[in-house]
Amino acid sequence: MPVMSGLDAARVLKNVMPRVLLIMYCATPEECLEALINSVGVSAIVSKSESASVLIDTCRSLLRRKAA
């Protein structure tokens, strides 16, 4: 992203909309990065190497949990 990183954007979004569900879609989700992302308030992480169905299933799962 040209202006800020994905983590910076997540921080801003969570400050403006604390209840928003965020999915980080990244090329290399590593365990140490996952801990940092989770501390920012990202609800899930999906690797770009996964199929689109994984991203869709993750969205559905988060929405189901939120609705329950």
PQR file of N, CA, C, O and H, with PARSE charges and radii, in Angstrom:
ATOM      1  N   MET A   1       0.851  -1.174   0.000 -0.4000 1.5000
ATOM      2  CA  MET A   1       0.000   0.000   0.000 -0.0000 2.0000
ATOM      3  C   MET A   1       0.895   1.235   0.000  0.5500 1.7000
ATOM      4  O   MET A   1       1.877   1.288   0.740 -0.5500 1.4000
ATOM      5  N   PRO A   2       0.575   2.194  -0.796 -0.5600 1.5000
ATOM      6  CA  PRO A   2       1.488   3.324  -0.964  0.2800 2.0000
ATOM      7  C   PRO A   2       1.576   4.279   0.230  0.5500 1.7000
ATOM      8  O   PRO A   2       2.630   4.876   0.445 -0.5500 1.4000
ATOM      9  N   VAL A   3       0.513   4.442   1.006 -0.4000 1.5000
ATOM     10  CA  VAL A   3       0.523   5.448   2.063 -0.0000 2.0000
ATOM     11  C   VAL A   3       0.862   4.856   3.426  0.5500 1.7000
ATOM     12  O   VAL A   3       1.579   5.483   4.207 -0.5500 1.4000
ATOM     13  H   VAL A   3      -0.344   3.957   0.831  0.4000 1.0000
ATOM     14  N   MET A   4       0.365   3.673   3.720 -0.4000 1.5000
ATOM     15  CA  MET A   4       0.630   3.031   5.013 -0.0000 2.0000
ATOM     16  C   MET A   4       0.625   1.517   4.836  0.5500 1.7000
ATOM     17  O   MET A   4       0.134   0.992   3.836 -0.5500 1.4000
ATOM     18  H   MET A   4      -0.217   3.164   3.086  0.4000 1.0000
ATOM     19  N   SER A   5       1.178   0.833   5.823 -0.4000 1.5000
ATOM     20  CA  SER A   5       1.201  -0.625   5.768 -0.0000 2.0000
ATOM     21  C   SER A   5      -0.177  -1.174   6.130  0.5500 1.7000
ATOM     22  O   SER A   5      -1.039  -0.446   6.620 -0.5500 1.4000
ATOM     23  H   SER A   5       1.576   1.259   6.636  0.4000 1.0000
ATOM     24  N   GLY A   6      -0.365  -2.446   5.885 -0.4000 1.5000
ATOM     25  CA  GLY A   6      -1.613  -3.094   6.249 -0.0000 2.0000
ATOM     26  C   GLY A   6      -1.864  -3.050   7.748  0.5500 1.7000
ATOM     27  O   GLY A   6      -3.004  -2.889   8.183 -0.5500 1.4000
ATOM     28  H   GLY A   6       0.336  -3.038   5.487  0.4000 1.0000
ATOM     29  N   LEU A   7      -0.806  -3.193   8.542 -0.4000 1.5000
ATOM     30  CA  LEU A   7      -0.953  -3.114   9.997 -0.0000 2.0000
ATOM     31  C   LEU A   7      -1.358  -1.717  10.432  0.5500 1.7000
ATOM     32  O   LEU A   7      -2.200  -1.556  11.315 -0.5500 1.4000
ATOM     33  H   LEU A   7       0.120  -3.324   8.189  0.4000 1.0000
ATOM     34  N   ASP A   8      -0.756  -0.701   9.811 -0.4000 1.5000
ATOM     35  CA  ASP A   8      -1.134   0.680  10.131 -0.0000 2.0000
ATOM     36  C   ASP A   8      -2.600   0.927   9.772  0.5500 1.7000
ATOM     37  O   ASP A   8      -3.337   1.557  10.530 -0.5500 1.4000
ATOM     38  H   ASP A   8      -0.071  -0.832   9.093  0.4000 1.0000
ATOM     39  N   ALA A   9      -3.009   0.428   8.618 -0.4000 1.5000
ATOM     40  CA  ALA A   9      -4.404   0.588   8.198 -0.0000 2.0000
ATOM     41  C   ALA A   9      -5.341  -0.122   9.170  0.5500 1.7000
ATOM     42  O   ALA A   9      -6.408   0.399   9.494 -0.5500 1.4000
ATOM     43  H   ALA A   9      -2.411  -0.083   8.002  0.4000 1.0000
ATOM     44  N   ALA A  10      -4.951  -1.301   9.636 -0.4000 1.5000
ATOM     45  CA  ALA A  10      -5.770  -2.042  10.603 -0.0000 2.0000
ATOM     46  C   ALA A  10      -5.919  -1.255  11.896  0.5500 1.7000
ATOM     47  O   ALA A  10      -7.009  -1.201  12.466 -0.5500 1.4000
ATOM     48  H   ALA A  10      -4.083  -1.724   9.373  0.4000 1.0000
ATOM     49  N   ARG A  11      -4.838  -0.645  12.363 -0.4000 1.5000
ATOM     50  CA  ARG A  11      -4.902   0.176  13.581 -0.0000 2.0000
ATOM     51  C   ARG A  11      -5.887   1.331  13.410  0.5500 1.7000
ATOM     52  O   ARG A  11      -6.706   1.593  14.292 -0.5500 1.4000
ATOM     53  H   ARG A  11      -3.952  -0.689  11.900  0.4000 1.0000
ATOM     54  N   VAL A  12      -5.805   2.013  12.283 -0.4000 1.5000
ATOM     55  CA  VAL A  12      -6.696   3.141  12.023 -0.0000 2.0000
ATOM     56  C   VAL A  12      -8.148   2.669  11.967  0.5500 1.7000
ATOM     57  O   VAL A  12      -9.026   3.275  12.581 -0.5500 1.4000
ATOM     58  H   VAL A  12      -5.140   1.800  11.566  0.4000 1.0000
ATOM     59  N   LEU A  13      -8.394   1.593  11.234 -0.4000 1.5000
ATOM     60  CA  LEU A  13      -9.761   1.076  11.131 -0.0000 2.0000
ATOM     61  C   LEU A  13     -10.323   0.687  12.495  0.5500 1.7000
ATOM     62  O   LEU A  13     -11.478   0.988  12.794 -0.5500 1.4000
ATOM     63  H   LEU A  13      -7.680   1.101  10.736  0.4000 1.0000
ATOM     64  N   LYS A  14      -9.523   0.024  13.321 -0.4000 1.5000
ATOM     65  CA  LYS A  14      -9.990  -0.397  14.645 -0.0000 2.0000
ATOM     66  C   LYS A  14     -10.239   0.804  15.555  0.5500 1.7000
ATOM     67  O   LYS A  14     -11.130   0.765  16.403 -0.5500 1.4000
ATOM     68  H   LYS A  14      -8.584  -0.221  13.078  0.4000 1.0000
ATOM     69  N   ASN A  15      -9.454   1.874  15.382 -0.4000 1.5000
ATOM     70  CA  ASN A  15      -9.693   3.092  16.178 -0.0000 2.0000
ATOM     71  C   ASN A  15     -10.991   3.771  15.763  0.5500 1.7000
ATOM     72  O   ASN A  15     -11.726   4.273  16.613 -0.5500 1.4000
ATOM     73  H   ASN A  15      -8.730   1.906  14.692  0.4000 1.0000
ATOM     74  N   VAL A  16     -11.276   3.792  14.479 -0.4000 1.5000
ATOM     75  CA  VAL A  16     -12.471   4.458  13.966 -0.0000 2.0000
ATOM     76  C   VAL A  16     -13.709   3.580  14.139  0.5500 1.7000
ATOM     77  O   VAL A  16     -14.788   4.068  14.474 -0.5500 1.4000
ATOM     78  H   VAL A  16     -10.678   3.384  13.789  0.4000 1.0000
ATOM     79  N   MET A  17     -13.539   2.279  13.905 -0.4000 1.5000
ATOM     80  CA  MET A  17     -14.657   1.319  13.984 -0.0000 2.0000
ATOM     81  C   MET A  17     -14.219   0.110  14.804  0.5500 1.7000
ATOM     82  O   MET A  17     -13.871  -0.922  14.230 -0.5500 1.4000
ATOM     83  H   MET A  17     -12.663   1.882  13.632  0.4000 1.0000
ATOM     84  N   PRO A  18     -14.229   0.213  16.129 -0.5600 1.5000
ATOM     85  CA  PRO A  18     -13.679  -0.860  16.962  0.2800 2.0000
ATOM     86  C   PRO A  18     -14.340  -2.224  16.805  0.5500 1.7000
ATOM     87  O   PRO A  18     -13.714  -3.241  17.102 -0.5500 1.4000
ATOM     88  N   ARG A  19     -15.577  -2.269  16.349 -0.4000 1.5000
ATOM     89  CA  ARG A  19     -16.279  -3.554  16.230 -0.0000 2.0000
ATOM     90  C   ARG A  19     -16.139  -4.186  14.854  0.5500 1.7000
ATOM     91  O   ARG A  19     -16.680  -5.265  14.613 -0.5500 1.4000
ATOM     92  H   ARG A  19     -16.085  -1.442  16.107  0.4000 1.0000
ATOM     93  N   VAL A  20     -15.418  -3.528  13.946 -0.4000 1.5000
ATOM     94  CA  VAL A  20     -15.270  -4.057  12.594 -0.0000 2.0000
ATOM     95  C   VAL A  20     -14.435  -5.342  12.618  0.5500 1.7000
ATOM     96  O   VAL A  20     -13.480  -5.462  13.386 -0.5500 1.4000
ATOM     97  H   VAL A  20     -14.979  -2.652  14.142  0.4000 1.0000
ATOM     98  N   LEU A  21     -14.811  -6.289  11.770 -0.4000 1.5000
ATOM     99  CA  LEU A  21     -14.037  -7.521  11.619 -0.0000 2.0000
ATOM    100  C   LEU A  21     -13.017  -7.308  10.500  0.5500 1.7000
ATOM    101  O   LEU A  21     -13.373  -6.909   9.391 -0.5500 1.4000
ATOM    102  H   LEU A  21     -15.587  -6.191  11.146  0.4000 1.0000
ATOM    103  N   LEU A  22     -11.768  -7.575  10.797 -0.4000 1.5000
ATOM    104  CA  LEU A  22     -10.710  -7.392   9.804 -0.0000 2.0000
ATOM    105  C   LEU A  22     -10.059  -8.727   9.477  0.5500 1.7000
ATOM    106  O   LEU A  22      -9.748  -9.521  10.365 -0.5500 1.4000
ATOM    107  H   LEU A  22     -11.478  -7.900  11.697  0.4000 1.0000
ATOM    108  N   ILE A  23      -9.863  -8.955   8.202 -0.4000 1.5000
ATOM    109  CA  ILE A  23      -9.120 -10.123   7.737 -0.0000 2.0000
ATOM    110  C   ILE A  23      -7.868  -9.617   7.039  0.5500 1.7000
ATOM    111  O   ILE A  23      -7.949  -8.841   6.087 -0.5500 1.4000
ATOM    112  H   ILE A  23     -10.116  -8.310   7.480  0.4000 1.0000
ATOM    113  N   MET A  24      -6.716 -10.058   7.514 -0.4000 1.5000
ATOM    114  CA  MET A  24      -5.453  -9.693   6.889 -0.0000 2.0000
ATOM    115  C   MET A  24      -5.176 -10.717   5.789  0.5500 1.7000
ATOM    116  O   MET A  24      -5.092 -11.917   6.051 -0.5500 1.4000
ATOM    117  H   MET A  24      -6.650 -10.688   8.288  0.4000 1.0000
ATOM    118  N   TYR A  25      -5.040 -10.242   4.591 -0.4000 1.5000
ATOM    119  CA  TYR A  25      -4.786 -11.079   3.413 -0.0000 2.0000
ATOM    120  C   TYR A  25      -3.345 -10.827   3.016  0.5500 1.7000
ATOM    121  O   TYR A  25      -3.045  -9.811   2.388 -0.5500 1.4000
ATOM    122  H   TYR A  25      -5.108  -9.267   4.378  0.4000 1.0000
ATOM    123  N   CYS A  26      -2.438 -11.744   3.376 -0.4000 1.5000
ATOM    124  CA  CYS A  26      -1.018 -11.459   3.177 -0.0000 2.0000
ATOM    125  C   CYS A  26      -0.279 -12.604   2.505  0.5500 1.7000
ATOM    126  O   CYS A  26      -0.726 -13.751   2.490 -0.5500 1.4000
ATOM    127  H   CYS A  26      -2.681 -12.569   3.886  0.4000 1.0000
ATOM    128  N   ALA A  27       0.848 -12.251   1.960 -0.4000 1.5000
ATOM    129  CA  ALA A  27       1.646 -13.199   1.192 -0.0000 2.0000
ATOM    130  C   ALA A  27       2.404 -14.171   2.089  0.5500 1.7000
ATOM    131  O   ALA A  27       2.542 -15.342   1.736 -0.5500 1.4000
ATOM    132  H   ALA A  27       1.212 -11.319   1.972  0.4000 1.0000
ATOM    133  N   THR A  28       2.893 -13.722   3.225 -0.4000 1.5000
ATOM    134  CA  THR A  28       3.696 -14.576   4.101 -0.0000 2.0000
ATOM    135  C   THR A  28       3.263 -14.452   5.560  0.5500 1.7000
ATOM    136  O   THR A  28       3.922 -13.765   6.341 -0.5500 1.4000
ATOM    137  H   THR A  28       2.781 -12.770   3.511  0.4000 1.0000
ATOM    138  N   PRO A  29       2.165 -15.106   5.936 -0.5600 1.5000
ATOM    139  CA  PRO A  29       1.734 -15.037   7.341  0.2800 2.0000
ATOM    140  C   PRO A  29       2.605 -15.935   8.216  0.5500 1.7000
ATOM    141  O   PRO A  29       2.431 -17.154   8.227 -0.5500 1.4000
ATOM    142  N   GLU A  30       3.528 -15.342   8.938 -0.4000 1.5000
ATOM    143  CA  GLU A  30       4.420 -16.102   9.815 -0.0000 2.0000
ATOM    144  C   GLU A  30       3.918 -15.993  11.250  0.5500 1.7000
ATOM    145  O   GLU A  30       3.171 -15.072  11.580 -0.5500 1.4000
ATOM    146  H   GLU A  30       3.670 -14.352   8.929  0.4000 1.0000
ATOM    147  N   GLU A  31       4.320 -16.922  12.096 -0.4000 1.5000
ATOM    148  CA  GLU A  31       3.811 -16.950  13.465 -0.0000 2.0000
ATOM    149  C   GLU A  31       4.110 -15.666  14.233  0.5500 1.7000
ATOM    150  O   GLU A  31       3.240 -15.166  14.947 -0.5500 1.4000
ATOM    151  H   GLU A  31       4.927 -17.671  11.829  0.4000 1.0000
ATOM    152  N   CYS A  32       5.322 -15.119  14.103 -0.4000 1.5000
ATOM    153  CA  CYS A  32       5.643 -13.894  14.838 -0.0000 2.0000
ATOM    154  C   CYS A  32       4.823 -12.721  14.309  0.5500 1.7000
ATOM    155  O   CYS A  32       4.426 -11.841  15.073 -0.5500 1.4000
ATOM    156  H   CYS A  32       6.028 -15.525  13.523  0.4000 1.0000
ATOM    157  N   LEU A  33       4.572 -12.710  13.022 -0.4000 1.5000
ATOM    158  CA  LEU A  33       3.750 -11.669  12.428 -0.0000 2.0000
ATOM    159  C   LEU A  33       2.304 -11.829  12.884  0.5500 1.7000
ATOM    160  O   LEU A  33       1.612 -10.836  13.106 -0.5500 1.4000
ATOM    161  H   LEU A  33       4.894 -13.425  12.401  0.4000 1.0000
ATOM    162  N   GLU A  34       1.840 -13.073  13.026 -0.4000 1.5000
ATOM    163  CA  GLU A  34       0.470 -13.328  13.463 -0.0000 2.0000
ATOM    164  C   GLU A  34       0.230 -12.744  14.857  0.5500 1.7000
ATOM    165  O   GLU A  34      -0.835 -12.180  15.109 -0.5500 1.4000
ATOM    166  H   GLU A  34       2.402 -13.880  12.845  0.4000 1.0000
ATOM    167  N   ALA A  35       1.194 -12.870  15.759 -0.4000 1.5000
ATOM    168  CA  ALA A  35       1.034 -12.318  17.106 -0.0000 2.0000
ATOM    169  C   ALA A  35       0.894 -10.804  17.044  0.5500 1.7000
ATOM    170  O   ALA A  35       0.068 -10.235  17.758 -0.5500 1.4000
ATOM    171  H   ALA A  35       2.059 -13.328  15.554  0.4000 1.0000
ATOM    172  N   LEU A  36       1.676 -10.149  16.214 -0.4000 1.5000
ATOM    173  CA  LEU A  36       1.592  -8.697  16.062 -0.0000 2.0000
ATOM    174  C   LEU A  36       0.251  -8.302  15.460  0.5500 1.7000
ATOM    175  O   LEU A  36      -0.388  -7.356  15.923 -0.5500 1.4000
ATOM    176  H   LEU A  36       2.346 -10.612  15.634  0.4000 1.0000
ATOM    177  N   ILE A  37      -0.170  -9.017  14.440 -0.4000 1.5000
ATOM    178  CA  ILE A  37      -1.439  -8.728  13.788 -0.0000 2.0000
ATOM    179  C   ILE A  37      -2.589  -8.899  14.775  0.5500 1.7000
ATOM    180  O   ILE A  37      -3.492  -8.063  14.824 -0.5500 1.4000
ATOM    181  H   ILE A  37       0.349  -9.785  14.064  0.4000 1.0000
ATOM    182  N   ASN A  38      -2.565  -9.967  15.555 -0.4000 1.5000
ATOM    183  CA  ASN A  38      -3.633 -10.203  16.522 -0.0000 2.0000
ATOM    184  C   ASN A  38      -3.671  -9.105  17.582  0.5500 1.7000
ATOM    185  O   ASN A  38      -4.749  -8.766  18.071 -0.5500 1.4000
ATOM    186  H   ASN A  38      -1.832 -10.646  15.515  0.4000 1.0000
ATOM    187  N   SER A  39      -2.529  -8.548  17.944 -0.4000 1.5000
ATOM    188  CA  SER A  39      -2.515  -7.471  18.939 -0.0000 2.0000
ATOM    189  C   SER A  39      -3.129  -6.189  18.382  0.5500 1.7000
ATOM    190  O   SER A  39      -3.580  -5.337  19.148 -0.5500 1.4000
ATOM    191  H   SER A  39      -1.653  -8.824  17.547  0.4000 1.0000
ATOM    192  N   VAL A  40      -3.149  -6.045  17.072 -0.4000 1.5000
ATOM    193  CA  VAL A  40      -3.754  -4.879  16.429 -0.0000 2.0000
ATOM    194  C   VAL A  40      -5.268  -5.033  16.376  0.5500 1.7000
ATOM    195  O   VAL A  40      -5.984  -4.033  16.322 -0.5500 1.4000
ATOM    196  H   VAL A  40      -2.783  -6.736  16.449  0.4000 1.0000
ATOM    197  N   GLY A  41      -5.764  -6.248  16.391 -0.4000 1.5000
ATOM    198  CA  GLY A  41      -7.194  -6.484  16.367 -0.0000 2.0000
ATOM    199  C   GLY A  41      -7.705  -7.111  15.092  0.5500 1.7000
ATOM    200  O   GLY A  41      -8.897  -7.045  14.794 -0.5500 1.4000
ATOM    201  H   GLY A  41      -5.182  -7.061  16.436  0.4000 1.0000
ATOM    202  N   VAL A  42      -6.813  -7.715  14.343 -0.4000 1.5000
ATOM    203  CA  VAL A  42      -7.229  -8.426  13.139 -0.0000 2.0000
ATOM    204  C   VAL A  42      -7.894  -9.730  13.569  0.5500 1.7000
ATOM    205  O   VAL A  42      -7.368 -10.451  14.417 -0.5500 1.4000
ATOM    206  H   VAL A  42      -5.844  -7.768  14.585  0.4000 1.0000
ATOM    207  N   SER A  43      -9.042 -10.026  12.987 -0.4000 1.5000
ATOM    208  CA  SER A  43      -9.821 -11.192  13.385 -0.0000 2.0000
ATOM    209  C   SER A  43      -9.313 -12.499  12.794  0.5500 1.7000
ATOM    210  O   SER A  43      -9.474 -13.557  13.402 -0.5500 1.4000
ATOM    211  H   SER A  43      -9.469  -9.441  12.298  0.4000 1.0000
ATOM    212  N   ALA A  44      -8.704 -12.436  11.619 -0.4000 1.5000
ATOM    213  CA  ALA A  44      -8.213 -13.647  10.953 -0.0000 2.0000
ATOM    214  C   ALA A  44      -7.128 -13.274   9.956  0.5500 1.7000
ATOM    215  O   ALA A  44      -7.017 -12.128   9.520 -0.5500 1.4000
ATOM    216  H   ALA A  44      -8.574 -11.577  11.125  0.4000 1.0000
ATOM    217  N   ILE A  45      -6.339 -14.269   9.612 -0.4000 1.5000
ATOM    218  CA  ILE A  45      -5.268 -14.099   8.629 -0.0000 2.0000
ATOM    219  C   ILE A  45      -5.449 -15.160   7.557  0.5500 1.7000
ATOM    220  O   ILE A  45      -5.640 -16.335   7.871 -0.5500 1.4000
ATOM    221  H   ILE A  45      -6.429 -15.200   9.966  0.4000 1.0000
ATOM    222  N   VAL A  46      -5.392 -14.759   6.308 -0.4000 1.5000
ATOM    223  CA  VAL A  46      -5.492 -15.688   5.188 -0.0000 2.0000
ATOM    224  C   VAL A  46      -4.305 -15.435   4.270  0.5500 1.7000
ATOM    225  O   VAL A  46      -4.026 -14.297   3.891 -0.5500 1.4000
ATOM    226  H   VAL A  46      -5.237 -13.805   6.053  0.4000 1.0000
ATOM    227  N   SER A  47      -3.616 -16.507   3.919 -0.4000 1.5000
ATOM    228  CA  SER A  47      -2.479 -16.405   3.019 -0.0000 2.0000
ATOM    229  C   SER A  47      -2.961 -16.238   1.581  0.5500 1.7000
ATOM    230  O   SER A  47      -3.948 -16.848   1.168 -0.5500 1.4000
ATOM    231  H   SER A  47      -3.842 -17.431   4.227  0.4000 1.0000
ATOM    232  N   LYS A  48      -2.263 -15.417   0.840 -0.4000 1.5000
ATOM    233  CA  LYS A  48      -2.591 -15.222  -0.573 -0.0000 2.0000
ATOM    234  C   LYS A  48      -2.355 -16.490  -1.386  0.5500 1.7000
ATOM    235  O   LYS A  48      -2.845 -16.608  -2.508 -0.5500 1.4000
ATOM    236  H   LYS A  48      -1.461 -14.922   1.175  0.4000 1.0000
ATOM    237  N   SER A  49      -1.608 -17.436  -0.827 -0.4000 1.5000
ATOM    238  CA  SER A  49      -1.380 -18.696  -1.536 -0.0000 2.0000
ATOM    239  C   SER A  49      -2.576 -19.635  -1.426  0.5500 1.7000
ATOM    240  O   SER A  49      -2.652 -20.625  -2.155 -0.5500 1.4000
ATOM    241  H   SER A  49      -1.210 -17.340   0.085  0.4000 1.0000
ATOM    242  N   GLU A  50      -3.510 -19.340  -0.526 -0.4000 1.5000
ATOM    243  CA  GLU A  50      -4.723 -20.148  -0.379 -0.0000 2.0000
ATOM    244  C   GLU A  50      -5.691 -19.840  -1.515  0.5500 1.7000
ATOM    245  O   GLU A  50      -5.596 -18.799  -2.165 -0.5500 1.4000
ATOM    246  H   GLU A  50      -3.449 -18.537   0.066  0.4000 1.0000
ATOM    247  N   SER A  51      -6.613 -20.753  -1.742 -0.4000 1.5000
ATOM    248  CA  SER A  51      -7.623 -20.524  -2.771 -0.0000 2.0000
ATOM    249  C   SER A  51      -8.629 -19.479  -2.282  0.5500 1.7000
ATOM    250  O   SER A  51      -8.729 -19.205  -1.085 -0.5500 1.4000
ATOM    251  H   SER A  51      -6.690 -21.599  -1.214  0.4000 1.0000
ATOM    252  N   ALA A  52      -9.356 -18.912  -3.215 -0.4000 1.5000
ATOM    253  CA  ALA A  52     -10.365 -17.903  -2.873 -0.0000 2.0000
ATOM    254  C   ALA A  52     -11.419 -18.481  -1.939  0.5500 1.7000
ATOM    255  O   ALA A  52     -12.001 -17.752  -1.135 -0.5500 1.4000
ATOM    256  H   ALA A  52      -9.275 -19.133  -4.187  0.4000 1.0000
ATOM    257  N   SER A  53     -11.666 -19.764  -2.035 -0.4000 1.5000
ATOM    258  CA  SER A  53     -12.678 -20.379  -1.169 -0.0000 2.0000
ATOM    259  C   SER A  53     -12.279 -20.299   0.309  0.5500 1.7000
ATOM    260  O   SER A  53     -13.150 -20.225   1.176 -0.5500 1.4000
ATOM    261  H   SER A  53     -11.194 -20.356  -2.688  0.4000 1.0000
ATOM    262  N   VAL A  54     -10.998 -20.313   0.602 -0.4000 1.5000
ATOM    263  CA  VAL A  54     -10.544 -20.179   1.989 -0.0000 2.0000
ATOM    264  C   VAL A  54     -10.871 -18.781   2.507  0.5500 1.7000
ATOM    265  O   VAL A  54     -11.329 -18.626   3.639 -0.5500 1.4000
ATOM    266  H   VAL A  54     -10.290 -20.373  -0.102  0.4000 1.0000
ATOM    267  N   LEU A  55     -10.637 -17.779   1.689 -0.4000 1.5000
ATOM    268  CA  LEU A  55     -10.966 -16.406   2.081 -0.0000 2.0000
ATOM    269  C   LEU A  55     -12.472 -16.268   2.301  0.5500 1.7000
ATOM    270  O   LEU A  55     -12.901 -15.661   3.282 -0.5500 1.4000
ATOM    271  H   LEU A  55     -10.265 -17.906   0.770  0.4000 1.0000
ATOM    272  N   ILE A  56     -13.260 -16.815   1.411 -0.4000 1.5000
ATOM    273  CA  ILE A  56     -14.721 -16.751   1.528 -0.0000 2.0000
ATOM    274  C   ILE A  56     -15.191 -17.493   2.772  0.5500 1.7000
ATOM    275  O   ILE A  56     -16.039 -16.985   3.506 -0.5500 1.4000
ATOM    276  H   ILE A  56     -12.912 -17.308   0.614  0.4000 1.0000
ATOM    277  N   ASP A  57     -14.657 -18.683   3.019 -0.4000 1.5000
ATOM    278  CA  ASP A  57     -15.034 -19.458   4.205 -0.0000 2.0000
ATOM    279  C   ASP A  57     -14.657 -18.712   5.492  0.5500 1.7000
ATOM    280  O   ASP A  57     -15.398 -18.750   6.475 -0.5500 1.4000
ATOM    281  H   ASP A  57     -13.968 -19.095   2.422  0.4000 1.0000
ATOM    282  N   THR A  58     -13.525 -18.047   5.480 -0.4000 1.5000
ATOM    283  CA  THR A  58     -13.096 -17.264   6.645 -0.0000 2.0000
ATOM    284  C   THR A  58     -14.069 -16.119   6.896  0.5500 1.7000
ATOM    285  O   THR A  58     -14.452 -15.868   8.039 -0.5500 1.4000
ATOM    286  H   THR A  58     -12.923 -18.016   4.682  0.4000 1.0000
ATOM    287  N   CYS A  59     -14.465 -15.431   5.847 -0.4000 1.5000
ATOM    288  CA  CYS A  59     -15.464 -14.353   5.971 -0.0000 2.0000
ATOM    289  C   CYS A  59     -16.760 -14.888   6.556  0.5500 1.7000
ATOM    290  O   CYS A  59     -17.318 -14.298   7.481 -0.5500 1.4000
ATOM    291  H   CYS A  59     -14.154 -15.635   4.919  0.4000 1.0000
ATOM    292  N   ARG A  60     -17.234 -15.983   6.029 -0.4000 1.5000
ATOM    293  CA  ARG A  60     -18.487 -16.575   6.508 -0.0000 2.0000
ATOM    294  C   ARG A  60     -18.387 -16.979   7.970  0.5500 1.7000
ATOM    295  O   ARG A  60     -19.308 -16.744   8.753 -0.5500 1.4000
ATOM    296  H   ARG A  60     -16.781 -16.462   5.277  0.4000 1.0000
ATOM    297  N   SER A  61     -17.282 -17.578   8.329 -0.4000 1.5000
ATOM    298  CA  SER A  61     -17.083 -18.033   9.704 -0.0000 2.0000
ATOM    299  C   SER A  61     -17.100 -16.852  10.680  0.5500 1.7000
ATOM    300  O   SER A  61     -17.739 -16.917  11.731 -0.5500 1.4000
ATOM    301  H   SER A  61     -16.534 -17.769   7.694  0.4000 1.0000
ATOM    302  N   LEU A  62     -16.404 -15.789  10.330 -0.4000 1.5000
ATOM    303  CA  LEU A  62     -16.372 -14.613  11.197 -0.0000 2.0000
ATOM    304  C   LEU A  62     -17.758 -13.992  11.321  0.5500 1.7000
ATOM    305  O   LEU A  62     -18.160 -13.587  12.411 -0.5500 1.4000
ATOM    306  H   LEU A  62     -15.885 -15.736   9.476  0.4000 1.0000
ATOM    307  N   LEU A  63     -18.477 -13.917  10.231 -0.4000 1.5000
ATOM    308  CA  LEU A  63     -19.825 -13.334  10.262 -0.0000 2.0000
ATOM    309  C   LEU A  63     -20.784 -14.187  11.089  0.5500 1.7000
ATOM    310  O   LEU A  63     -21.635 -13.661  11.806 -0.5500 1.4000
ATOM    311  H   LEU A  63     -18.150 -14.246   9.345  0.4000 1.0000
ATOM    312  N   ARG A  64     -20.638 -15.509  10.983 -0.4000 1.5000
ATOM    313  CA  ARG A  64     -21.490 -16.405  11.793 -0.0000 2.0000
ATOM    314  C   ARG A  64     -21.223 -16.201  13.282  0.5500 1.7000
ATOM    315  O   ARG A  64     -22.149 -16.123  14.089 -0.5500 1.4000
ATOM    316  H   ARG A  64     -19.947 -15.937  10.400  0.4000 1.0000
ATOM    317  N   ARG A  65     -19.936 -16.116  13.630 -0.4000 1.5000
ATOM    318  CA  ARG A  65     -19.581 -15.906  15.050 -0.0000 2.0000
ATOM    319  C   ARG A  65     -20.129 -14.573  15.558  0.5500 1.7000
ATOM    320  O   ARG A  65     -20.618 -14.476  16.683 -0.5500 1.4000
ATOM    321  H   ARG A  65     -19.183 -16.179  12.975  0.4000 1.0000
ATOM    322  N   LYS A  66     -20.038 -13.557  14.716 -0.4000 1.5000
ATOM    323  CA  LYS A  66     -20.509 -12.233  15.128 -0.0000 2.0000
ATOM    324  C   LYS A  66     -22.029 -12.231  15.298  0.5500 1.7000
ATOM    325  O   LYS A  66     -22.551 -11.575  16.199 -0.5500 1.4000
ATOM    326  H   LYS A  66     -19.641 -13.636  13.801  0.4000 1.0000
ATOM    327  N   ALA A  67     -22.735 -12.956  14.440 -0.4000 1.5000
ATOM    328  CA  ALA A  67     -24.189 -12.996  14.492 -0.0000 2.0000
ATOM    329  C   ALA A  67     -24.708 -13.808  15.685  0.5500 1.7000
ATOM    330  O   ALA A  67     -25.826 -13.590  16.152 -0.5500 1.4000
ATOM    331  H   ALA A  67     -22.311 -13.489  13.708  0.4000 1.0000
ATOM    332  N   ALA A  68     -23.894 -14.736  16.167 -0.4000 1.5000
ATOM    333  CA  ALA A  68     -24.342 -15.626  17.258 -0.0000 2.0000
ATOM    334  C   ALA A  68     -24.421 -14.913  18.592  0.5500 1.7000
ATOM    335  O   ALA A  68     -24.780 -15.524  19.598 -0.5500 1.4000
ATOM    336  H   ALA A  68     -22.986 -14.912  15.788  0.4000 1.0000
TER
END
